């Protein structure tokens, strides 16, 4: 189990920044580089002696997520960032809701 865990940790740490910026893709002369926030984790375990009354140990686990922020687009007009509108709305709407409620409380406090 230890060798597998070490190998997995080495593989994940070697990928580093490439996990966030995807490989460039060229479509009709336009280069597109996807951008995402990535988080991952993994677990391990340990072995037991086993036998009739004691279970043999085991373990494992892992998971992760990725949020696509958008892509860098390079064409004859230059390089620009094109945001993923769905992600922008998913982050922006809750932010605006919280900011609106906070602003309303500030105004209410100033009126007193």
Order of alpha helices (4+ residues) and beta strands (2+ residues): alpha-beta-beta-beta-beta-alpha
